[in-house]
Amino acid sequence: MKLDKEEKKLLKSYEKGEWKSIKDFEKKKLEYQRYAKNTAAKNKRINIRLTERDLANLKAKSLEEGMPYQTLVASIIHKYISGKFKEI
């Protein structure tokens, strides 16, 4: 079986022991499914003005996270208002 670059990176990370099991996986899975459902249920639109720099940084961060920047913003807002936003 031939692995691509990303698959090799993941395998190497796993073999180094960098992956951790999630405690109470089913509960966490349901929590993230709710996040996805709530984020996907978009029925209102807002407009917001940002600096070009902030928008560029937001778009870069969304690429790192693998999601559209609007989805990232909606997720951040949802986590903040539900009290689950944690600064790193």
N, CA, C and O atoms as a GROMACS GRO file, in nm:
protein
  352
    1MET      N    1   0.085  -0.118   0.000
    1MET     CA    2   0.000   0.000   0.000
    1MET      C    3   0.090   0.124   0.000
    1MET      O    4   0.181   0.136   0.082
    2LYS      N    5   0.064   0.215  -0.091
    2LYS     CA    6   0.144   0.336  -0.103
    2LYS      C    7   0.069   0.451  -0.034
    2LYS      O    8  -0.048   0.475  -0.061
    3LEU      N    9   0.139   0.522   0.055
    3LEU     CA   10   0.081   0.634   0.127
    3LEU      C   11   0.123   0.766   0.064
    3LEU      O   12   0.236   0.780   0.018
    4ASP      N   13   0.030   0.863   0.064
    4ASP     CA   14   0.067   0.995   0.016
    4ASP      C   15   0.136   1.072   0.129
    4ASP      O   16   0.150   1.020   0.240
    5LYS      N   17   0.178   1.193   0.101
    5LYS     CA   18   0.255   1.272   0.197
    5LYS      C   19   0.178   1.295   0.328
    5LYS      O   20   0.234   1.280   0.437
    6GLU      N   21   0.051   1.330   0.316
    6GLU     CA   22  -0.031   1.356   0.436
    6GLU      C   23  -0.051   1.228   0.517
    6GLU      O   24  -0.045   1.231   0.640
    7GLU      N   25  -0.074   1.117   0.450
    7GLU     CA   26  -0.092   0.990   0.520
    7GLU      C   27   0.036   0.948   0.592
    7GLU      O   28   0.030   0.896   0.704
    8LYS      N   29   0.150   0.970   0.530
    8LYS     CA   30   0.278   0.938   0.594
    8LYS      C   31   0.298   1.024   0.719
    8LYS      O   32   0.345   0.975   0.821
    9LYS      N   33   0.261   1.151   0.710
    9LYS     CA   34   0.273   1.242   0.824
    9LYS      C   35   0.186   1.196   0.940
    9LYS      O   36   0.229   1.195   1.055
   10LEU      N   37   0.062   1.156   0.908
   10LEU     CA   38  -0.030   1.107   1.011
   10LEU      C   39   0.023   0.978   1.075
   10LEU      O   40   0.019   0.963   1.197
   11LEU      N   41   0.072   0.886   0.993
   11LEU     CA   42   0.125   0.760   1.044
   11LEU      C   43   0.244   0.784   1.135
   11LEU      O   44   0.255   0.723   1.242
   12LYS      N   45   0.334   0.873   1.094
   12LYS     CA   46   0.451   0.905   1.175
   12LYS      C   47   0.410   0.964   1.310
   12LYS      O   48   0.466   0.929   1.414
   13SER      N   49   0.312   1.055   1.308
   13SER     CA   50   0.261   1.116   1.430
   13SER      C   51   0.201   1.011   1.524
   13SER      O   52   0.224   1.013   1.645
   14TYR      N   53   0.124   0.917   1.465
   14TYR     CA   54   0.063   0.810   1.544
   14TYR      C   55   0.170   0.721   1.606
   14TYR      O   56   0.162   0.686   1.724
   15GLU      N   57   0.269   0.685   1.527
   15GLU     CA   58   0.375   0.596   1.576
   15GLU      C   59   0.460   0.662   1.684
   15GLU      O   60   0.517   0.592   1.767
   16LYS      N   61   0.468   0.794   1.684
   16LYS     CA   62   0.542   0.868   1.789
   16LYS      C   63   0.462   0.875   1.919
   16LYS      O   64   0.514   0.920   2.021
   17GLY      N   65   0.337   0.831   1.915
   17GLY     CA   66   0.254   0.836   2.035
   17GLY      C   67   0.193   0.973   2.061
   17GLY      O   68   0.157   1.005   2.174
   18GLU      N   69   0.182   1.055   1.956
   18GLU     CA   70   0.129   1.190   1.972
   18GLU      C   71  -0.023   1.195   1.980
   18GLU      O   72  -0.080   1.298   2.013
   19TRP      N   73  -0.088   1.086   1.950
   19TRP     CA   74  -0.234   1.082   1.952
   19TRP      C   75  -0.281   1.038   2.090
   19TRP      O   76  -0.221   0.950   2.151
   20LYS      N   77  -0.385   1.099   2.138
   20LYS     CA   78  -0.440   1.068   2.270
   20LYS      C   79  -0.585   1.023   2.255
   20LYS      O   80  -0.660   1.076   2.173
   21SER      N   81  -0.622   0.926   2.334
   21SER     CA   82  -0.761   0.881   2.336
   21SER      C   83  -0.847   0.988   2.401
   21SER      O   84  -0.802   1.059   2.490
   22ILE      N   85  -0.970   0.998   2.355
   22ILE     CA   86  -1.064   1.095   2.410
   22ILE      C   87  -1.147   1.025   2.516
   22ILE      O   88  -1.209   0.922   2.490
   23LYS      N   89  -1.147   1.084   2.635
   23LYS     CA   90  -1.230   1.028   2.742
   23LYS      C   91  -1.376   1.053   2.707
   23LYS      O   92  -1.411   1.161   2.658
   24ASP      N   93  -1.459   0.956   2.732
   24ASP     CA   94  -1.603   0.965   2.706
   24ASP      C   95  -1.628   1.006   2.561
   24ASP      O   96  -1.696   1.105   2.533
   25PHE      N   97  -1.573   0.927   2.469
   25PHE     CA   98  -1.578   0.957   2.326
   25PHE      C   99  -1.719   0.981   2.275
   25PHE      O  100  -1.741   1.077   2.200
   26GLU      N  101  -1.814   0.897   2.313
   26GLU     CA  102  -1.951   0.911   2.262
   26GLU      C  103  -2.011   1.046   2.301
   26GLU      O  104  -2.080   1.108   2.221
   27LYS      N  105  -1.986   1.090   2.424
   27LYS     CA  106  -2.037   1.220   2.470
   27LYS      C  107  -1.974   1.333   2.387
   27LYS      O  108  -2.044   1.425   2.344
   28LYS      N  109  -1.842   1.327   2.366
   28LYS     CA  110  -1.772   1.429   2.286
   28LYS      C  111  -1.822   1.429   2.143
   28LYS      O  112  -1.840   1.535   2.083
   29LYS      N  113  -1.844   1.310   2.088
   29LYS     CA  114  -1.893   1.299   1.951
   29LYS      C  115  -2.029   1.367   1.937
   29LYS      O  116  -2.052   1.441   1.841
   30LEU      N  117  -2.118   1.342   2.030
   30LEU     CA  118  -2.250   1.405   2.028
   30LEU      C  119  -2.239   1.557   2.041
   30LEU      O  120  -2.313   1.631   1.976
   31GLU      N  121  -2.147   1.603   2.125
   31GLU     CA  122  -2.126   1.746   2.144
   31GLU      C  123  -2.083   1.813   2.013
   31GLU      O  124  -2.137   1.917   1.975
   32TYR      N  125  -1.988   1.753   1.945
   32TYR     CA  126  -1.940   1.810   1.820
   32TYR      C  127  -2.043   1.796   1.707
   32TYR      O  128  -2.046   1.878   1.616
   33GLN      N  129  -2.125   1.693   1.713
   33GLN     CA  130  -2.232   1.681   1.616
   33GLN      C  131  -2.333   1.794   1.634
   33GLN      O  132  -2.384   1.849   1.536
   34ARG      N  133  -2.361   1.830   1.760
   34ARG     CA  134  -2.450   1.943   1.788
   34ARG      C  135  -2.390   2.072   1.736
   34ARG      O  136  -2.460   2.155   1.678
   35TYR      N  137  -2.259   2.090   1.758
   35TYR     CA  138  -2.191   2.210   1.705
   35TYR      C  139  -2.210   2.218   1.554
   35TYR      O  140  -2.245   2.323   1.500
   36ALA      N  141  -2.186   2.107   1.486
   36ALA     CA  142  -2.197   2.105   1.340
   36ALA      C  143  -2.340   2.135   1.296
   36ALA      O  144  -2.363   2.212   1.203
   37LYS      N  145  -2.436   2.073   1.362
   37LYS     CA  146  -2.576   2.095   1.327
   37LYS      C  147  -2.615   2.239   1.348
   37LYS      O  148  -2.679   2.300   1.262
   38ASN      N  149  -2.578   2.296   1.463
   38ASN     CA  150  -2.612   2.435   1.492
   38ASN      C  151  -2.542   2.532   1.397
   38ASN      O  152  -2.598   2.634   1.359
   39THR      N  153  -2.420   2.498   1.361
   39THR     CA  154  -2.346   2.584   1.269
   39THR      C  155  -2.406   2.576   1.129
   39THR      O  156  -2.412   2.676   1.058
   40ALA      N  157  -2.450   2.457   1.091
   40ALA     CA  158  -2.505   2.438   0.957
   40ALA      C  159  -2.645   2.496   0.944
   40ALA      O  160  -2.688   2.529   0.833
   41ALA      N  161  -2.717   2.509   1.055
   41ALA     CA  162  -2.855   2.562   1.052
   41ALA      C  163  -2.851   2.713   1.047
   41ALA      O  164  -2.881   2.780   1.146
   42LYS      N  165  -2.815   2.766   0.933
   42LYS     CA  166  -2.801   2.910   0.919
   42LYS      C  167  -2.927   2.968   0.858
   42LYS      O  168  -2.960   2.941   0.743
   43ASN      N  169  -2.998   3.047   0.938
   43ASN     CA  170  -3.119   3.107   0.885
   43ASN      C  171  -3.121   3.259   0.898
   43ASN      O  172  -3.220   3.323   0.863
   44LYS      N  173  -3.015   3.316   0.948
   44LYS     CA  174  -3.003   3.461   0.960
   44LYS      C  175  -2.868   3.505   0.906
   44LYS      O  176  -2.769   3.432   0.915
   45ARG      N  177  -2.865   3.623   0.849
   45ARG     CA  178  -2.743   3.678   0.791
   45ARG      C  179  -2.704   3.803   0.870
   45ARG      O  180  -2.789   3.881   0.911
   46ILE      N  181  -2.573   3.820   0.891
   46ILE     CA  182  -2.523   3.943   0.951
   46ILE      C  183  -2.412   3.999   0.861
   46ILE      O  184  -2.352   3.926   0.782
   47ASN      N  185  -2.387   4.127   0.875
   47ASN     CA  186  -2.274   4.191   0.807
   47ASN      C  187  -2.180   4.244   0.913
   47ASN      O  188  -2.224   4.293   1.018
   48ILE      N  189  -2.053   4.235   0.888
   48ILE     CA  190  -1.953   4.282   0.983
   48ILE      C  191  -1.838   4.344   0.905
   48ILE      O  192  -1.800   4.294   0.799
   49ARG      N  193  -1.784   4.451   0.956
   49ARG     CA  194  -1.672   4.516   0.892
   49ARG      C  195  -1.546   4.483   0.969
   49ARG      O  196  -1.540   4.497   1.092
   50LEU      N  197  -1.444   4.438   0.896
   50LEU     CA  198  -1.315   4.401   0.955
   50LEU      C  199  -1.204   4.475   0.881
   50LEU      O  200  -1.221   4.520   0.768
   51THR      N  201  -1.090   4.486   0.947
   51THR     CA  202  -0.975   4.539   0.877
   51THR      C  203  -0.928   4.434   0.776
   51THR      O  204  -0.955   4.315   0.793
   52GLU      N  205  -0.859   4.478   0.673
   52GLU     CA  206  -0.807   4.384   0.574
   52GLU      C  207  -0.714   4.283   0.639
   52GLU      O  208  -0.714   4.164   0.605
   53ARG      N  209  -0.636   4.332   0.733
   53ARG     CA  210  -0.540   4.244   0.802
   53ARG      C  211  -0.612   4.134   0.882
   53ARG      O  212  -0.576   4.017   0.876
   54ASP      N  213  -0.717   4.175   0.957
   54ASP     CA  214  -0.791   4.076   1.034
   54ASP      C  215  -0.858   3.974   0.943
   54ASP      O  216  -0.859   3.854   0.973
   55LEU      N  217  -0.914   4.021   0.831
   55LEU     CA  218  -0.978   3.928   0.738
   55LEU      C  219  -0.876   3.832   0.677
   55LEU      O  220  -0.904   3.713   0.662
   56ALA      N  221  -0.761   3.883   0.641
   56ALA     CA  222  -0.655   3.796   0.586
   56ALA      C  223  -0.612   3.692   0.688
   56ALA      O  224  -0.595   3.575   0.655
   57ASN      N  225  -0.595   3.735   0.814
   57ASN     CA  226  -0.556   3.642   0.920
   57ASN      C  227  -0.667   3.540   0.947
   57ASN      O  228  -0.639   3.423   0.973
   58LEU      N  229  -0.791   3.585   0.941
   58LEU     CA  230  -0.905   3.495   0.960
   58LEU      C  231  -0.909   3.390   0.851
   58LEU      O  232  -0.931   3.272   0.878
   59LYS      N  233  -0.888   3.432   0.727
   59LYS     CA  234  -0.888   3.338   0.616
   59LYS      C  235  -0.772   3.239   0.628
   59LYS      O  236  -0.788   3.121   0.597
   60ALA      N  237  -0.656   3.286   0.671
   60ALA     CA  238  -0.540   3.197   0.689
   60ALA      C  239  -0.570   3.093   0.798
   60ALA      O  240  -0.541   2.975   0.782
   61LYS      N  241  -0.630   3.140   0.908
   61LYS     CA  242  -0.664   3.048   1.017
   61LYS      C  243  -0.767   2.946   0.972
   61LYS      O  244  -0.760   2.829   1.009
   62SER      N  245  -0.863   2.990   0.891
   62SER     CA  246  -0.966   2.897   0.844
   62SER      C  247  -0.906   2.789   0.754
   62SER      O  248  -0.951   2.674   0.755
   63LEU      N  249  -0.803   2.826   0.677
   63LEU     CA  250  -0.734   2.725   0.596
   63LEU      C  251  -0.664   2.622   0.684
   63LEU      O  252  -0.667   2.503   0.655
   64GLU      N  253  -0.602   2.670   0.794
   64GLU     CA  254  -0.537   2.578   0.889
   64GLU      C  255  -0.640   2.482   0.949
   64GLU      O  256  -0.612   2.364   0.970
   65GLU      N  257  -0.759   2.535   0.977
   65GLU     CA  258  -0.864   2.455   1.040
   65GLU      C  259  -0.939   2.369   0.939
   65GLU      O  260  -1.012   2.277   0.976
   66GLY      N  261  -0.922   2.400   0.809
   66GLY     CA  262  -0.987   2.321   0.705
   66GLY      C  263  -1.135   2.350   0.688
   66GLY      O  264  -1.214   2.259   0.660
   67MET      N  265  -1.172   2.476   0.704
   67MET     CA  266  -1.312   2.513   0.688
   67MET      C  267  -1.322   2.653   0.629
   67MET      O  268  -1.227   2.731   0.637
   68PRO      N  269  -1.436   2.686   0.569
   68PRO     CA  270  -1.454   2.822   0.518
   68PRO      C  271  -1.449   2.924   0.632
   68PRO      O  272  -1.488   2.894   0.744
   69TYR      N  273  -1.402   3.044   0.602
   69TYR     CA  274  -1.386   3.142   0.709
   69TYR      C  275  -1.518   3.182   0.772
   69TYR      O  276  -1.523   3.213   0.891
   70GLN      N  277  -1.628   3.183   0.694
   70GLN     CA  278  -1.757   3.217   0.752
   70GLN      C  279  -1.799   3.112   0.855
   70GLN      O  280  -1.857   3.145   0.959
   71THR      N  281  -1.771   2.986   0.826
   71THR     CA  282  -1.802   2.878   0.919
   71THR      C  283  -1.720   2.891   1.046
   71THR      O  284  -1.770   2.869   1.156
   72LEU      N  285  -1.593   2.928   1.031
   72LEU     CA  286  -1.507   2.949   1.148
   72LEU      C  287  -1.562   3.060   1.236
   72LEU      O  288  -1.567   3.046   1.358
   73VAL      N  289  -1.603   3.172   1.176
   73VAL     CA  290  -1.660   3.284   1.252
   73VAL      C  291  -1.786   3.240   1.324
   73VAL      O  292  -1.803   3.269   1.443
   74ALA      N  293  -1.874   3.169   1.254
   74ALA     CA  294  -1.998   3.120   1.317
   74ALA      C  295  -1.967   3.027   1.434
   74ALA      O  296  -2.034   3.033   1.537
   75SER      N  297  -1.867   2.942   1.418
   75SER     CA  298  -1.828   2.849   1.524
   75SER      C  299  -1.774   2.924   1.646
   75SER      O  300  -1.808   2.891   1.759
   76ILE      N  301  -1.690   3.023   1.621
   76ILE     CA  302  -1.634   3.103   1.731
   76ILE      C  303  -1.745   3.175   1.807
   76ILE      O  304  -1.748   3.173   1.930
   77ILE      N  305  -1.837   3.237   1.733
   77ILE     CA  306  -1.949   3.308   1.797
   77ILE      C  307  -2.034   3.211   1.878
   77ILE      O  308  -2.072   3.240   1.991
   78HIS      N  309  -2.065   3.095   1.819
   78HIS     CA  310  -2.147   2.996   1.890
   78HIS      C  311  -2.080   2.951   2.019
   78HIS      O  312  -2.144   2.945   2.124
   79LYS      N  313  -1.951   2.920   2.011
   79LYS     CA  314  -1.879   2.876   2.132
   79LYS      C  315  -1.874   2.987   2.236
   79LYS      O  316  -1.886   2.960   2.355
   80TYR      N  317  -1.857   3.110   2.192
   80TYR     CA  318  -1.850   3.223   2.287
   80TYR      C  319  -1.982   3.241   2.359
   80TYR      O  320  -1.985   3.252   2.482
   81ILE      N  321  -2.091   3.245   2.285
   81ILE     CA  322  -2.220   3.271   2.350
   81ILE      C  323  -2.270   3.153   2.433
   81ILE      O  324  -2.353   3.170   2.522
   82SER      N  325  -2.221   3.033   2.403
   82SER     CA  326  -2.261   2.917   2.482
   82SER      C  327  -2.165   2.891   2.599
   82SER      O  328  -2.181   2.794   2.674
   83GLY      N  329  -2.064   2.979   2.614
   83GLY     CA  330  -1.971   2.968   2.727
   83GLY      C  331  -1.865   2.860   2.709
   83GLY      O  332  -1.801   2.821   2.807
   84LYS      N  333  -1.846   2.812   2.588
   84LYS     CA  334  -1.750   2.705   2.565
   84LYS      C  335  -1.625   2.752   2.492
   84LYS      O  336  -1.539   2.671   2.457
   85PHE      N  337  -1.614   2.883   2.470
   85PHE     CA  338  -1.496   2.937   2.403
   85PHE      C  339  -1.382   2.943   2.501
   85PHE      O  340  -1.395   3.001   2.610
   86LYS      N  341  -1.268   2.884   2.464
   86LYS     CA  342  -1.151   2.882   2.552
   86LYS      C  343  -1.034   2.939   2.476
   86LYS      O  344  -1.000   2.891   2.368
   87GLU      N  345  -0.970   3.040   2.532
   87GLU     CA  346  -0.852   3.096   2.470
   87GLU      C  347  -0.735   3.002   2.492
   87GLU      O  348  -0.724   2.936   2.595
   88ILE      N  349  -0.648   2.997   2.392
   88ILE     CA  350  -0.531   2.909   2.401
   88ILE      C  351  -0.413   2.991   2.447
   88ILE      O  352  -0.303   2.937   2.462
   0.00000   0.00000   0.00000
